[in-house]
Amino acid sequence: MGAAAMGVGIFPGDTGAIHGLAALVAFVTSSLSDIAAYRFEKRPLNYISAIIGVFSLIVLFLAFHMGEASLFWLTFEIIRFN
């Protein structure tokens, strides 16, 4: 996860596919590490960690299927209903 996050910083958004690939790897691995941490944390933090990891993967999946400009609207909808 750290190398992918470093790749996002090294390659800015205008560099093209390498930035997107590094960001994708960073987002997916951070969500999976939240889910994996479920086994090592104590209650109630383990449940919160797993919920955040699953929620992050769902948002990432929806952002990919809704298109490029959809992440803003998806974030807006989540904030509006909370």
KASUL-V924651 format. One record per residue. N is the residue number from 1. RES is the residue in one small letter. PHI is phi in whole degrees, -180 to 180 (999 if undefined). BURIAL is b if it has 9 or more other ideal C-beta (glycine too) atoms within 8 Angstrom, else e. D_FIRST is the distance of its C-alpha to the first C-alpha in whole Angstrom. Layout:
n->N res->RES phi->PHI burial->BURIAL d_first->D_FIRST
n->N res->RES phi->PHI burial->BURIAL d_first->D_FIRST
This chain:
n->1 res->m phi->999 burial->b d_first->0
n->2 res->g phi->-65 burial->e d_first->4
n->3 res->a phi->-67 burial->e d_first->6
n->4 res->a phi->-68 burial->b d_first->5
n->5 res->a phi->-64 burial->b d_first->6
n->6 res->m phi->-66 burial->e d_first->9
n->7 res->g phi->-64 burial->b d_first->10
n->8 res->v phi->-65 burial->b d_first->11
n->9 res->g phi->-74 burial->e d_first->13
n->10 res->i phi->-73 burial->e d_first->14
n->11 res->f phi->-105 burial->b d_first->15
n->12 res->p phi->-67 burial->e d_first->17
n->13 res->g phi->-61 burial->e d_first->18
n->14 res->d phi->-85 burial->e d_first->21
n->15 res->t phi->-83 burial->e d_first->20
n->16 res->g phi->99 burial->e d_first->20
n->17 res->a phi->-68 burial->e d_first->18
n->18 res->i phi->-66 burial->b d_first->15
n->19 res->h phi->-66 burial->b d_first->14
n->20 res->g phi->-63 burial->e d_first->14
n->21 res->l phi->-66 burial->b d_first->12
n->22 res->a phi->-64 burial->b d_first->9
n->23 res->a phi->-66 burial->b d_first->10
n->24 res->l phi->-61 burial->e d_first->10
n->25 res->v phi->-63 burial->b d_first->7
n->26 res->a phi->-65 burial->b d_first->5
n->27 res->f phi->-65 burial->b d_first->8
n->28 res->v phi->-68 burial->b d_first->9
n->29 res->t phi->-69 burial->b d_first->6
n->30 res->s phi->-70 burial->b d_first->6
n->31 res->s phi->-66 burial->b d_first->10
n->32 res->l phi->-67 burial->b d_first->10
n->33 res->s phi->-70 burial->b d_first->9
n->34 res->d phi->-63 burial->b d_first->11
n->35 res->i phi->-68 burial->b d_first->14
n->36 res->a phi->-67 burial->e d_first->13
n->37 res->a phi->-69 burial->b d_first->14
n->38 res->y phi->-55 burial->b d_first->17
n->39 res->r phi->-75 burial->e d_first->19
n->40 res->f phi->-107 burial->e d_first->18
n->41 res->e phi->-101 burial->e d_first->19
n->42 res->k phi->-95 burial->e d_first->23
n->43 res->r phi->-66 burial->e d_first->25
n->44 res->p phi->-89 burial->e d_first->25
n->45 res->l phi->-63 burial->e d_first->21
n->46 res->n phi->-66 burial->b d_first->20
n->47 res->y phi->-69 burial->b d_first->22
n->48 res->i phi->-63 burial->e d_first->20
n->49 res->s phi->-62 burial->b d_first->17
n->50 res->a phi->-66 burial->b d_first->17
n->51 res->i phi->-65 burial->e d_first->19
n->52 res->i phi->-64 burial->b d_first->16
n->53 res->g phi->-64 burial->b d_first->14
n->54 res->v phi->-67 burial->b d_first->17
n->55 res->f phi->-61 burial->e d_first->18
n->56 res->s phi->-64 burial->b d_first->15
n->57 res->l phi->-67 burial->b d_first->15
n->58 res->i phi->-64 burial->e d_first->19
n->59 res->v phi->-63 burial->b d_first->18
n->60 res->l phi->-63 burial->b d_first->16
n->61 res->f phi->-62 burial->e d_first->18
n->62 res->l phi->-66 burial->b d_first->21
n->63 res->a phi->-64 burial->b d_first->20
n->64 res->f phi->-70 burial->e d_first->20
n->65 res->h phi->-81 burial->e d_first->23
n->66 res->m phi->-91 burial->b d_first->25
n->67 res->g phi->114 burial->e d_first->24
n->68 res->e phi->-68 burial->e d_first->23
n->69 res->a phi->-87 burial->e d_first->25
n->70 res->s phi->-79 burial->b d_first->24
n->71 res->l phi->-63 burial->b d_first->21
n->72 res->f phi->-62 burial->e d_first->24
n->73 res->w phi->-68 burial->b d_first->26
n->74 res->l phi->-65 burial->b d_first->24
n->75 res->t phi->-64 burial->e d_first->23
n->76 res->f phi->-61 burial->e d_first->27
n->77 res->e phi->-66 burial->e d_first->28
n->78 res->i phi->-65 burial->b d_first->25
n->79 res->i phi->-69 burial->e d_first->27
n->80 res->r phi->-64 burial->e d_first->30
n->81 res->f phi->-87 burial->e d_first->30
n->82 res->n phi->-94 burial->e d_first->29
